[in-house]
């Protein structure tokens, strides 16, 4: 018999706020692949820099221009691979609700800024319904890139004329539990639902 799932989120309940920490679901295939790929990528980066420096001394105009263009693209690709690797290894979403605001922080995602929302302007807080997936079946139904951007999430709310999505690493049942916890602490009201 299967044991009930205890959930992914860690809830830290204080007197006037609720902090929800959602670690990423580890996708070891992506982690191993990107770790090995970044090793080769680093060698290519250093070799290209060395070639560029050497060709500058020889003043080969077209070769320098092409190598510089290639190096820029190579660096951008490496940045996104590193960002994905770090998100899979150490990434987590930290959601804090209280004192009139809702804050979402994505730790482990490079160049990600905390986003803070006025809790009074949060409307239609809800769980993503079954069948409204943001991504397809990727490596067993887990999207290792989900959560790095603000375009995915199991919990959603309307903020003005924009839908904000967060909590990408949890299931619907856990999301319903979290919304229930926010209601019971009176951190959200019926006007937010």
C-alpha positions, 0 to 999 in steps of 0.5 A: 500500500502506498503511503500518503504524500506529505508534500514538498513545501515547508511552512514556517508559521509566525504570529503575523505571516506565513513563509512557504519554502518550496524546493525544486524537484531534482531532475538528476538526468538534467543535473548530470547532463548539464554538469558534463556539458558545462565542463566541455563548454568551459573548455570551449570558452577558454579555447575560444578566448585564447584563439581570439587573443592570439588572432588579435596579435596576428590581426586577422579581421574576419576571423576575429569578428566571427570568433567574437560573435561566436564567443558571445553566443557561446557565453549566453548559452553557457549562462542559461545552462548554468542557470538551469543547473543551479535551479535544479541543484539548489533552487527554491521558491520562498513565498511570504504572506503577511503585513499586507504583502505577498512576496515571491523570491526565487533562490538559486536562479541567477539574476532573479529579483524578489517580487512584492505584491500588495495583498489588497490588490490580489484577486482570485487566488486559486489553484491551477485546475487539472488539465491547465498545464503550463508545460507538457510531459517533460522527463516524466511530467516534471519540468526542470525549467519551471519555476525559473520564470514567472510563467508557471505555477500551481497557485495563481492570482490576478493582480490588476490585468495580469495573472501571477503564477507561483509554487511550481514545485507542488501538486494541486492538493498541496496548493489547496492546503496552502490556500486553506492555511492562508485563509485560516490565519486570515492572511487572505480574505474572501475579497482575495478569492 
